[in-house]
Amino acid sequence: MSTSSNIDTAHTIAVHDHHDDHHHEETFIQKYVFSMDHKMISRQFLITGVIWAVIGVLFSVLFRLQLGWPNESFPIMEALLGGWAEGGKLQPEFYYALVTMHGTIMVFFVLTAGLSGTFSNLLIPLQLGARDMASPFLNMLSYWFFFSAGMVMLVSLFLSTGPASGGWTVYPPLSVLEQASPGSGTGMTLWLVSMTLFIVSSLLGGLNYVATILNMRTQGMTMMRMPLTIWAFFFTAILGVLSFPVLLSGCVLLLFDRGLGTSFYLSDIYIGGEPLMNAAGELMQGGSPILFQHLFWFLGHPEVYIVILPAMGMVSHILATNSRKPIFGYSAMVLSIMAITVLAFLVWAHHMFMSGMNPFVGSIFVLFTLLIAVPSAIKVFNWIATIWRGSINYTPATLFSIGFVSLFISGGLTGIFLGNSTLDIRLHDNYFVIAHFHIVMGLAAGFGLFAGVYHWFPKMFNGRMMNDTLGYMHFWVTFIGSYCIFWPMHYLGLSGVPRRYFNFETFETFNAYGDLNQFISTAAIVVFFGQFLFLINFFYSINSGRKSKTLNPWESNSIEWTTPLNAGHGNWVGAIPPVFRGPYEYGKEGMHVRPQVVPDAHLDNQDEYLDGQGLK
């Protein structure tokens, strides 16, 4: 062991001892509210994300009721939304508010915080062999900035003028001019404040994750021995640290335009035939709403990978573990994650082919968009090769991981169409985009989230296990129902049915798809209620699920399963175990399992070795 490693080990043991001394003196508030234990913070992120998911998906069900049965009245709408659904019928202004809030909540508060916030916090210290994050205090602040962002967004739902309603991308001038719509007023201001707080949370978390991965690995844990989960969290954090400040600058300039009379995004605006004047009585000139699009999508496309990369890493880990095979092409998987991270910064304008950009510039973004499909295809090939002829243990986590691969393939293939600037002219503003985006990002990432929860639930909640039967039911309802929702939307899009429309009945051509819209809405309702199988299973199992009989219920090689079932702040009792190999050496040399923490000389009697080290 190097001198540096000795110092790090001595330091982490000292930190562990310090926490042990005060473990029993913590009050309820210190332990469960203002905790600096990474495991508790991961639970806080997860449970907060689950609550937001219920709200966000409920909003989608409400506007799907409107799209499926536009002439029907639903008393439940009036009960939930009050004056915004008077008589049980959704008002047009609030329809766009629901769409805006659904997108915002699901992309940022559920998929970003629920995936990266939960599992980066849980797994980085445990899978690297660290007592905690590099800065537990900043880690705690990261959660509370996220919580504050959620509270500001929640308050906006109860405004008399409604929450923000300019779309989750909040393009100007709708997001700048308060007179544009009811949701362009105070609700939009609160949206911008909420996103500012959320970005601060993401930056604090991202910097902490990077510092921990680079500096706090246990002895023997070289970079190329890290699980693919950690590689995914590492590059996700880099993406967030480099791209979120760009959205922050865009939001700040938007606030300036809204409150200080500047014109970063406004130019030659006329409202009701009257020109929009500045404080000096001059016509607003010089700004461009296209500038905001560039700033938004410079974050917006890396955001796609901020959401999907953690799911990719967890799915890789779960498939290898439950297939009892080494991950196919570990180095290729790492390099593909790295390639996706670099290319993610070079494709943002493929969201803007319709904005009037120079066709030559558009062709450059087409090239990079098609290039980013290459590392994605490598990952798909390696996942399939990993499970091919494997001895697969079909846990709920395994099924959701396989479902992730299916969704990523089907949704990713439609992205090739949209990445072509010529085809995008035909497909951009219709339901084809909705179908692609939800399958490849929303559903695939959601399946990765479910897989992670089912797999690492015992590590989160002191050895408790979720119910497998409810898990299987949850998977099949969600998998079949999700395809029933979004696959037909491709055909709506190819037929030219536009997105963002409140009612298609005034269009004879589009009204012909009323039955298909009803089918989609019915599937959405079924999938929504199917998620209660997960909610019941999750919250019941936290305190009443069956207790695992072993520290390592999945017989995994990675080192997080060597901590006690009810691990305190500091994770390991005594010294942190060193590692001797990579995390995916399943079935090598005739051995079913080759744990990272067992030396080569003790592989034949690994159970005795682990027991002697207090790791079994």
Disulfide bonds with the S-S distance in Angstrom:
none
